[in-house]
Each structure stands twice: as C-alpha cells, then as structure tokens.
Amino acid sequence: MKEHLIWRSMLYVPSNNPAFVAKAHTRSADAIILDLEDSVPASERPAARSLLADAATSAGQSGADVLVRINRPLEEAVRDIEAAVMPGICGLYLPKIESAEHLKLLEELVLTREIAQGMTAGTTYLVPMIETAGAYFRMEEIAKASARNAGITLGGEDFALDTGMLPNADTLFLGSQKLVYAARSAGIIPLGTIGTVADYQDLNAYRTSAEKSQMFGFEGSACIHPSAVPLLNDCFSPSPEDVKTAMRLVDAYERAQSQGVGAIALDGRMIDVPVALRAQKLLVRDAQIRNKAT
C-alpha cells in the first residue's frame, strides 16, 4: 500500500469552473479531483484541459493532493493524459477500466507523457474505477495490474446502470465489499462508500453510510459537494476514544510480551496478536493524519 497517502476525503471539482477551482483549496479535503469527465460537457473539454496546470496549482496550494479524472473513450483519454500528466498532479482517476490489459495501455501512455515532461517515471499514481459488470469479475487482476495503482473504487452510479440495478447501499453492498478484498489483496487503498457519492444532501444518512463503510474496511471516499468533506474526514479518522483505547491496549500487550505472556485480558476482552496489530495500525494511521495536518 502507498503508506504515505491519506485520502479520507477527495473532492470532485469541475476543471472548467474557475469559481469552484478557486475555492477548492479552502475545503480541507485531503485530495482534489479535477474532473474532465461527467461534470464537464464534451464541448468544453479542450478548454478544460488547457486550464489544468493553473487549476492544479490553485487547488493544491493548501497541501491537498491533486488528481485528475480523465475520460473513457481512448481518443479522449489520450488527450486527457497528455494534458494531465505534469508536476503538481499526483494521480489520475481512470473511469470504466475493463481489464488489466486496458489499465496497462493507459499506464504506457502515462509513462510516455512523464518522460516527455522530464518527470521521474512512475510518479503518477493511478486509481482505476470499477463501473461495469465485466470489470467486477476482473477486479482483483485490475487492482494488481500496475505498481502505480494507489487505490481502487467502485463507480456506484455507472455500475448500477450497467448492471440494471438501482444505486443504493443494498444493491451496491456486494460490489463494495469485493472491492475492499481486491484492494487489500493488492496492497492499495479501498476508496468509496457503500452507496453512491450522489447522495449528499441528507448529511445524516451520508454519515451513516460513511461510518458503515469505514467499519467494512474503506479508508476514504470521493465526494461531489464540499459539505461532505468534514464528514468524511471525521468518519475515516480514528476517534479520540479509539486512539486512547488502542494506546492502552498496545502498552498492556507490550508489557505482557516482555514478561513472556502471549495473550492477556483487558477490560474483559482477550487481547492476542491480531487485536494488538489492529490497535497498532490504528495508531499509525492516527499519526499519519496528524502529520498531514501539520
């Protein structure tokens, strides 16, 4: 896993909207996804590409990672990659990836552009999006297809459309859970919520979905409205209470190990290796989030 990446909240911003781009750095998102796809009409995409360099500088000025979501048709993907691969843009969101071979083709285009830009090869991360029934069955191979892969996500609305489902937490649950397994197997970040990013107006429901998603293994999610950013940052961060509990647990377990004891009881709960390791991981993530904020 790309251990240094903390992407609890990833805010989509239409790259052709100067007003939205100008405010992006004030939203406290861990990452900004400058969109060239659904939120940008096809007729405006050439102009949007020409604005990417300035947009990336503006969006990233407060420390957020900046990514770009490109388009699926190969002809447009080539143009998007040529415009988006540059210093200051750390990764690409890749919609409707169908197979490992499809991903590798785009990876080759990214490498060619990095070389042309004088960049170090391999510095542009990729986040494949699973959005079709065919890709669902190739999820694990897609997740493992490139060393550039930093995360993987399920595009809920498009996936539901392709599979003939209504997009909600129930219908998308199986695909979401499989995505977590595929990401963990590949050592990359599972991104998303068990639901769709379109459901943002009911923030209480959105919080419930994010909390459930965190419980099932997700580490962050994209969102389409700034109001969701603080909610995602909160839900995908360890709570102060969990941090305190983890510190007590790790301390007690380390003392027990120094005395030759392999398992202990703490607050009426058995503490053995998996429980201690889970607590240690929580403390590492908490430290990473704190370091990102400084």
VEXTOR-783218 format. One record per residue: residue in three letters; x negated, y, z negated of N, C-alpha, C in turn. Coordinates in steps of 0.02 Angstrom, whole numbers, padded with zeros to 5 digits, always signed. Example, Ala and Ser with C-alpha at 12.3 -4.5 7.8 and 13.67 -1.06 7.14 Angstrom:
<vexvexs>
ALA-00660-00284-00390-00615-00225-00390-00660-00165-00390;SER-00642-00112-00354-00684-00053-00357-00645+00002-00394;
</vexvexs>
This chain:
<vexvexs>
MET-00042-00060+00000+00000+00000+00000-00044+00062+00000;LYS-00021+00115+00033-00057+00179+00033-00046+00211-00036;GLU-00089+00191-00083-00077+00204-00154-00070+00279-00170;HIS-00103+00321-00132-00103+00392-00150-00040+00428-00127;LEU+00001+00396-00086+00060+00429-00059+00117+00426-00108;ILE+00145+00484-00124+00205+00488-00166+00258+00523-00124;TRP+00307+00485-00102+00360+00512-00059+00428+00498-00090;ARG+00440+00528-00148+00505+00518-00180+00560+00551-00140;SER+00547+00610-00114+00595+00648-00075+00563+00670-00010;MET+00597+00658+00046+00572+00676+00112+00628+00712+00148;LEU+00621+00777+00154+00675+00819+00179+00669+00828+00255;TYR+00723+00807+00290+00727+00820+00362+00739+00894+00375;VAL+00701+00922+00421+00709+00992+00440+00709+00995+00517;PRO+00761+01023+00548+00760+01030+00621+00701+01073+00643;SER+00658+01047+00684+00597+01084+00701+00611+01144+00746;ASN+00672+01148+00773+00689+01205+00816+00725+01261+00779;ASN+00730+01254+00713+00766+01304+00673+00717+01343+00629;PRO+00694+01402+00652+00643+01439+00615+00664+01456+00543;ALA+00728+01470+00533+00751+01488+00465+00744+01429+00417;PHE+00762+01369+00440+00756+01310+00398+00682+01293+00386;VAL+00642+01298+00439+00571+01283+00432+00538+01331+00383;ALA+00556+01395+00386+00526+01445+00342+00540+01431+00268;LYS+00597+01401+00253+00615+01387+00183+00593+01317+00160;ALA+00570+01276+00206+00556+01206+00189+00506+01199+00132;HIS+00455+01241+00131+00403+01235+00080+00428+01253+00011;THR+00486+01284+00005+00513+01304-00060+00558+01252-00090;ARG+00569+01196-00056+00620+01147-00077+00594+01095-00126;SER+00530+01095-00141+00499+01048-00189+00502+00975-00167;ALA+00509+00964-00102+00507+00895-00076+00436+00870-00073;ASP+00426+00806-00085+00360+00777-00078+00336+00778-00006;ALA+00384+00772+00040+00366+00773+00111+00421+00808+00151;ILE+00400+00840+00205+00446+00871+00252+00442+00832+00317;ILE+00499+00811+00343+00501+00777+00408+00528+00826+00459;LEU+00483+00854+00500+00505+00898+00554+00537+00855+00608;ASP+00600+00868+00622+00638+00824+00665+00637+00848+00737;LEU+00622+00800+00781+00629+00812+00853+00686+00770+00882;GLU+00719+00730+00839+00769+00683+00864+00839+00709+00856;ASP+00879+00678+00813+00952+00689+00813+00973+00761+00801;SER+00936+00798+00760+00958+00866+00743+00937+00917+00795;VAL+00901+00896+00847+00878+00942+00899+00909+00922+00966;PRO+00950+00964+00996+00979+00948+01061+00924+00936+01113;ALA+00938+00890+01159+00887+00871+01208+00860+00931+01246;SER+00903+00980+01260+00882+01038+01299+00833+01083+01261;GLU+00832+01076+01194+00788+01118+01153+00724+01083+01131;ARG+00716+01020+01149+00658+00983+01125+00592+01009+01153;PRO+00588+01029+01216+00523+01057+01239+00501+01117+01198;ALA+00547+01162+01183+00530+01219+01141+00512+01198+01070;ALA+00549+01148+01044+00535+01124+00976+00465+01095+00971;ARG+00443+01060+01023+00375+01032+01023+00323+01087+01020;SER+00336+01141+01056+00287+01196+01058+00283+01232+00990;LEU+00333+01223+00948+00334+01257+00883+00304+01215+00827;LEU+00285+01152+00842+00266+01106+00789+00205+01129+00749;ALA+00155+01155+00782+00094+01174+00746+00109+01227+00693;ASP+00144+01278+00713+00162+01331+00665+00210+01305+00612;ALA+00257+01262+00632+00305+01234+00585+00270+01192+00533;ALA+00221+01152+00554+00184+01110+00507+00146+01151+00456;THR+00114+01205+00480+00077+01249+00435+00124+01280+00383;SER+00181+01303+00406+00230+01334+00361+00258+01284+00311;ALA+00280+01226+00336+00313+01176+00293+00265+01146+00242;GLY+00202+01143+00258+00154+01111+00213+00117+01158+00167;GLN+00134+01222+00167+00094+01271+00130+00098+01264+00054;SER+00149+01229+00028+00153+01219-00044+00130+01149-00065;GLY+00101+01112-00018+00073+01047-00035+00112+00986-00012;ALA+00171+00996+00018+00209+00938+00043+00173+00906+00101;ASP+00176+00840+00106+00153+00805+00166+00202+00821+00222;VAL+00175+00829+00282+00217+00846+00340+00215+00788+00390;LEU+00274+00764+00408+00281+00712+00459+00327+00738+00514;VAL+00330+00702+00569+00374+00719+00624+00414+00657+00644;ARG+00480+00665+00652+00519+00610+00680+00524+00621+00756;ILE+00500+00571+00793+00500+00575+00866+00563+00542+00894;ASN+00567+00538+00960+00625+00508+00994+00609+00438+01018;ARG+00661+00400+01033+00653+00331+01054+00637+00322+01128;PRO+00673+00352+01175+00655+00337+01244+00580+00349+01255;LEU+00546+00302+01287+00474+00305+01291+00450+00370+01323;GLU+00486+00394+01374+00466+00455+01407+00464+00513+01358;GLU+00514+00517+01314+00515+00570+01264+00465+00557+01208;ALA+00457+00493+01190+00410+00476+01137+00339+00497+01156;VAL+00320+00488+01219+00254+00508+01241+00245+00583+01232;ARG+00294+00622+01253+00290+00695+01245+00288+00715+01172;ASP+00329+00681+01131+00331+00698+01060+00264+00683+01027;ILE+00234+00626+01043+00170+00608+01013+00115+00656+01034;GLU+00116+00675+01097+00066+00723+01121+00072+00789+01083;ALA+00133+00808+01065+00143+00871+01030+00132+00865+00955;ALA+00145+00806+00927+00147+00800+00853+00083+00776+00821;VAL+00042+00740+00857-00020+00714+00826-00071+00770+00825;MET-00084+00795+00766-00131+00850+00757-00149+00855+00683;PRO-00204+00888+00667-00219+00901+00596-00161+00941+00565;GLY-00144+00923+00504-00088+00955+00470-00024+00916+00472;ILE-00020+00867+00517+00038+00821+00519+00011+00752+00502;CYS+00035+00725+00445+00004+00664+00420+00035+00600+00446;GLY+00095+00605+00477+00126+00543+00499+00185+00555+00545;LEU+00209+00500+00573+00265+00501+00619+00319+00453+00595;TYR+00381+00475+00596+00439+00431+00588+00457+00405+00657;LEU+00463+00339+00663+00472+00307+00729+00541+00274+00732;PRO+00590+00305+00765+00658+00277+00766+00664+00217+00812;LYS+00710+00173+00793+00731+00116+00835+00672+00073+00858;ILE+00627+00058+00812+00573+00011+00828+00603-00059+00835;GLU+00587-00093+00889+00619-00158+00904+00575-00217+00886;SER+00509-00208+00888+00465-00265+00879+00395-00241+00861;ALA+00352-00288+00842+00282-00271+00829+00249-00244+00893;GLU+00267-00272+00950+00238-00250+01013+00258-00178+01029;HIS+00320-00162+01016+00343-00094+01026+00303-00045+00982;LEU+00293-00063+00920+00256-00021+00874+00183-00013+00897;LYS+00153-00067+00920+00083-00065+00941+00075-00020+01003;LEU+00125-00018+01046+00122+00026+01104+00119+00099+01081;LEU+00162+00117+01034+00162+00186+01009+00097+00201+00971;GLU+00072+00151+00936+00009+00159+00899-00048+00176+00947;GLU-00048+00143+01005-00101+00157+01055-00096+00229+01079;LEU-00035+00254+01089-00026+00323+01110-00051+00371+01056;VAL-00037+00354+00994-00060+00396+00938-00136+00399+00936;LEU-00168+00341+00943-00241+00339+00942-00271+00381+00998;THR-00242+00375+01058-00267+00415+01114-00263+00489+01100;ARG-00208+00509+01068-00199+00580+01052-00246+00602+00997;GLU-00257+00560+00947-00305+00577+00894-00375+00590+00923;ILE-00395+00547+00968-00461+00555+00999-00464+00621+01037;ALA-00411+00635+01075-00408+00697+01114-00411+00759+01069;GLN-00384+00753+01008-00383+00808+00961-00446+00813+00919;GLY-00491+00765+00927-00551+00764+00887-00539+00742+00815;MET-00485+00707+00804-00468+00683+00737-00501+00616+00724;THR-00508+00599+00660-00531+00533+00641-00478+00482+00659;ALA-00497+00429+00695-00450+00378+00715-00417+00345+00654;GLY-00352+00338+00657-00316+00304+00603-00289+00349+00549;THR-00296+00415+00557-00274+00460+00504-00199+00476+00507;THR-00166+00460+00562-00094+00473+00568-00055+00412+00545;TYR-00017+00420+00492+00024+00365+00467+00086+00355+00510;LEU+00114+00295+00506+00175+00278+00542+00227+00252+00493;VAL+00290+00271+00505+00347+00245+00466+00398+00218+00516;PRO+00397+00153+00531+00447+00125+00576+00516+00126+00545;MET+00566+00140+00587+00635+00140+00565+00671+00080+00596;ILE+00703+00041+00553+00741-00017+00575+00813+00005+00586;GLU+00836+00004+00649+00901+00032+00664+00944-00011+00710;THR+00922-00072+00725+00961-00116+00768+00962-00186+00739;ALA+01011-00225+00762+01017-00295+00739+00956-00335+00758;GLY+00929-00323+00818+00870-00360+00839+00810-00346+00794;ALA+00801-00284+00776+00744-00265+00734+00751-00294+00663;TYR+00813-00303+00641+00824-00332+00575+00789-00399+00568;PHE+00793-00440+00620+00763-00507+00617+00687-00506+00628;ARG+00660-00447+00645+00587-00440+00655+00557-00393+00604;MET+00594-00381+00551+00574-00329+00503+00506-00343+00472;GLU+00492-00404+00454+00428-00419+00421+00370-00410+00469;GLU+00377-00433+00532+00322-00425+00579+00311-00352+00597;ILE+00365-00313+00599+00357-00241+00611+00320-00208+00553;ALA+00338-00226+00492+00306-00196+00433+00231-00211+00432;LYS+00211-00269+00458+00140-00289+00456+00103-00274+00522;ALA+00136-00242+00570+00108-00236+00637+00051-00188+00642;SER+00045-00140+00597-00006-00088+00603-00035-00069+00535;ALA-00101-00060+00534-00133-00035+00473-00114+00037+00459;ARG-00085+00071+00509-00061+00139+00499+00005+00142+00462;ASN+00041+00089+00459+00107+00090+00426+00099+00110+00353;ALA+00134+00163+00335+00133+00186+00265+00197+00166+00230;GLY+00251+00161+00267+00316+00143+00239+00360+00115+00295;ILE+00419+00095+00275+00469+00070+00322+00537+00088+00294;THR+00584+00102+00338+00650+00123+00314+00705+00096+00360;LEU+00764+00091+00332+00823+00070+00370+00863+00132+00389;GLY+00872+00143+00454+00914+00198+00476+00987+00178+00472;GLY+01018+00193+00416+01084+00165+00400+01138+00179+00451;GLU+01143+00241+00474+01197+00259+00520+01188+00222+00587;ASP+01128+00222+00614+01117+00188+00678+01121+00113+00671;PHE+01097+00086+00615+01101+00014+00604+01173-00008+00599;ALA+01214+00030+00563+01285+00013+00557+01319+00017+00625;LEU+01302+00068+00664+01330+00075+00731+01313+00015+00774;ASP+01250-00006+00773+01228-00061+00816+01258-00128+00794;THR+01273-00135+00731+01299-00199+00705+01375-00199+00698;GLY+01407-00143+00714+01480-00140+00711+01507-00134+00641;MET+01467-00108+00595+01489-00101+00526+01505-00028+00510;LEU+01543-00018+00457+01549+00049+00428+01489+00060+00382;PRO+01457+00118+00386+01397+00129+00345+01413+00147+00273;ASN+01404+00100+00228+01411+00115+00157+01366+00068+00118;ALA+01367+00076+00052+01321+00037+00010+01333-00038+00014;ASP+01396-00058+00023+01411-00129+00026+01385-00160+00091;THR+01400-00128+00148+01382-00157+00212+01307-00155+00224;LEU+01273-00105+00195+01201-00097+00208+01158-00130+00154;PHE+01190-00162+00106+01151-00189+00050+01102-00243+00072;LEU+01124-00291+00112+01081-00347+00131+01021-00321+00171;GLY+01033-00276+00220+00978-00250+00258+00930-00210+00215;SER+00957-00173+00167+00914-00133+00123+00870-00178+00080;GLN+00899-00230+00052+00860-00274+00009+00806-00311+00048;LYS+00824-00333+00109+00774-00367+00150+00717-00320+00167;LEU+00732-00256+00177+00681-00207+00193+00631-00200+00135;VAL+00656-00202+00073+00611-00198+00015+00563-00257+00016;TYR+00589-00317+00029+00546-00376+00031+00494-00370+00086;ALA+00514-00347+00145+00468-00340+00201+00413-00289+00184;ALA+00433-00233+00154+00384-00182+00136+00335-00208+00084;ARG+00359-00240+00033+00314-00266-00020+00267-00319+00008;SER+00293-00360+00052+00251-00412+00083+00194-00381+00124;ALA+00209-00323+00155+00159-00290+00197+00116-00241+00158;GLY+00133-00227+00095+00096-00180+00055+00108-00108+00074;ILE+00170-00092+00096+00187-00024+00114+00247-00001+00073;ILE+00267+00062+00081+00319+00091+00038+00389+00077+00065;PRO+00433+00048+00025+00503+00042+00045+00538+00109+00034;LEU+00564+00137+00088+00595+00203+00086+00669+00198+00103;GLY+00710+00236+00067+00781+00238+00082+00823+00230+00020;THR+00887+00235+00030+00936+00220-00022+00985+00168+00005;ILE+01017+00133-00041+01066+00083-00020+01130+00120-00003;GLY+01133+00142+00058+01186+00185+00083+01158+00224+00142;THR+01182+00284+00154+01155+00324+00209+01139+00395+00184;VAL+01093+00428+00219+01075+00496+00200+01129+00546+00218;ALA+01180+00523+00256+01234+00568+00275+01280+00585+00215;ASP+01280+00541+00165+01324+00551+00107+01288+00594+00054;TYR+01289+00660+00063+01252+00703+00017+01296+00752-00021;GLN+01359+00761-00001+01400+00813-00032+01422+00795-00102;ASP+01434+00730-00114+01451+00707-00181+01386+00689-00217;LEU+01358+00736-00253+01292+00725-00283+01294+00673-00339;ASN+01350+00666-00372+01355+00614-00424+01351+00545-00392;ALA+01386+00535-00337+01383+00472-00301+01313+00461-00272;TYR+01284+00515-00248+01216+00511-00219+01166+00489-00273;ARG+01174+00518-00333+01129+00499-00388+01138+00425-00406;THR+01200+00403-00409+01212+00333-00424+01179+00287-00374;SER+01184+00306-00310+01153+00267-00257+01077+00267-00263;ALA+01048+00326-00277+00975+00330-00284+00950+00290-00344;GLU+00986+00294-00400+00966+00257-00459+00969+00181-00446;LYS+01021+00159-00411+01027+00088-00394+00971+00068-00347;SER+00955+00111-00299+00902+00096-00251+00835+00090-00285;GLN+00822+00134-00333+00759+00130-00371+00755+00065-00409;MET+00811+00044-00438+00813-00018-00476+00798-00078-00431;PHE+00819-00074-00367+00808-00128-00321+00742-00124-00283;GLY+00699-00076-00301+00631-00077-00275+00612-00021-00229;PHE+00658+00022-00209+00640+00079-00166+00599+00130-00206;GLU+00556+00167-00171+00513+00216-00205+00527+00287-00185;GLY+00572+00297-00137+00588+00365-00115+00635+00361-00056;SER+00659+00419-00034+00707+00419+00021+00703+00485+00059;ALA+00720+00481+00123+00732+00542+00161+00800+00570+00143;CYS+00809+00635+00154+00873+00667+00143+00882+00723+00194;ILE+00945+00742+00205+00958+00792+00257+00980+00859+00228;HIS+00983+00864+00162+01004+00927+00131+00960+00942+00070;PRO+00939+01004+00061+00894+01021+00005+00923+01004-00063;SER+00990+01003-00070+01020+00989-00135+01002+00919-00161;ALA+00983+00874-00116+00966+00806-00137+00895+00800-00161;VAL+00853+00848-00146+00781+00843-00162+00768+00835-00238;PRO+00793+00880-00281+00779+00871-00353+00808+00806-00380;LEU+00864+00786-00353+00895+00724-00375+00850+00665-00359;LEU+00824+00662-00297+00780+00608-00277+00715+00609-00317;ASN+00687+00668-00327+00626+00673-00367+00636+00645-00437;ASP+00694+00657-00465+00709+00633-00532+00720+00557-00532;CYS+00761+00533-00486+00780+00462-00486+00721+00417-00470;PHE+00674+00441-00429+00618+00399-00410+00555+00414-00450;SER+00564+00447-00507+00510+00458-00555+00525+00419-00618;PRO+00475+00392-00652+00487+00361-00717+00514+00412-00766;SER+00563+00393-00805+00591+00439-00854+00542+00446-00913;PRO+00545+00501-00950+00501+00508-01008+00509+00451-01058;GLU+00570+00427-01066+00582+00371-01112+00548+00308-01087;ASP+00552+00295-01021+00520+00236-00994+00444+00240-01000;VAL+00417+00301-00992+00345+00310-00998+00322+00295-01070;LYS+00360+00321-01118+00342+00309-01188+00345+00235-01204;THR+00398+00201-01181+00405+00129-01193+00348+00091-01161;ALA+00330+00109-01100+00276+00075-01065+00209+00084-01100;MET+00198+00144-01126+00135+00157-01163+00131+00113-01226;ARG+00186+00109-01263+00187+00067-01323+00177-00006-01304;LEU+00209-00026-01250+00205-00096-01230+00134-00114-01208;VAL+00104-00073-01167+00036-00087-01143-00013-00087-01201;ASP-00006-00039-01246-00051-00036-01304-00045-00098-01347;ALA+00017-00119-01361+00028-00179-01402+00001-00241-01368;TYR+00011-00246-01303-00012-00305-01267-00088-00308-01264;GLU-00120-00251-01254-00193-00250-01251-00223-00269-01319;ARG-00191-00246-01373-00214-00266-01440-00207-00341-01449;ALA-00151-00369-01426-00140-00440-01433-00191-00480-01393;GLN-00205-00456-01332-00255-00491-01291-00324-00490-01324;SER-00341-00435-01355-00407-00431-01388-00412-00479-01446;GLN-00354-00502-01471-00352-00550-01526-00340-00621-01501;GLY-00341-00629-01434-00332-00696-01406-00261-00720-01401;VAL-00213-00673-01404-00142-00690-01400-00116-00673-01331;GLY-00082-00720-01298-00060-00710-01229+00009-00680-01222;ALA+00052-00690-01271+00120-00662-01268+00139-00638-01337;ILE+00176-00582-01339+00196-00553-01403+00270-00534-01400;ALA+00296-00516-01457+00364-00490-01461+00360-00416-01480;LEU+00399-00374-01446+00401-00303-01461+00473-00280-01455;ASP+00499-00253-01510+00569-00230-01512+00617-00286-01491;GLY+00602-00347-01513+00646-00403-01499+00641-00430-01429;ARG+00589-00411-01392+00581-00432-01323+00513-00465-01314;MET+00512-00521-01277+00449-00555-01264+00409-00516-01212;ILE+00346-00505-01227+00301-00469-01182+00246-00517-01159;ASP+00246-00534-01094+00193-00575-01066+00164-00540-01006;VAL+00127-00575-00965+00088-00543-00911+00131-00503-00863;PRO+00185-00531-00834+00224-00491-00786+00253-00428-00816;VAL+00276-00432-00878+00306-00373-00911+00252-00320-00923;ALA+00193-00342-00944+00139-00294-00956+00115-00262-00891;LEU+00110-00301-00838+00089-00274-00774+00140-00224-00747;ARG+00204-00238-00757+00256-00191-00735+00250-00125-00772;ALA+00236-00129-00836+00227-00068-00876+00165-00029-00853;GLN+00112-00065-00838+00051-00032-00814+00064+00004-00748;LYS+00100-00028-00703+00116+00003-00638+00158+00066-00648;LEU+00204+00064-00695+00245+00122-00709+00201+00181-00732;LEU+00153+00167-00774+00109+00220-00799+00064+00247-00744;VAL+00043+00204-00699+00002+00227-00642+00044+00273-00598;ARG+00106+00254-00584+00149+00296-00542+00162+00363-00576;ASP+00175+00361-00640+00187+00424-00677+00126+00470-00671;ALA+00066+00442-00678+00005+00482-00672-00003+00511-00602;GLN+00014+00471-00551+00009+00495-00482+00056+00553-00469;ILE+00117+00547-00495+00166+00600-00487+00143+00664-00522;ARG+00116+00656-00582+00091+00714-00619+00032+00747-00582;ASN-00011+00706-00554-00068+00734-00517-00046+00770-00455;LYS+00007+00744-00423+00033+00777-00362+00061+00845-00378;ALA+00089+00852-00438+00120+00915-00458+00070+00969-00477;THR+00008+00949-00490-00043+00998-00512-00084+01024-00453;
</vexvexs>
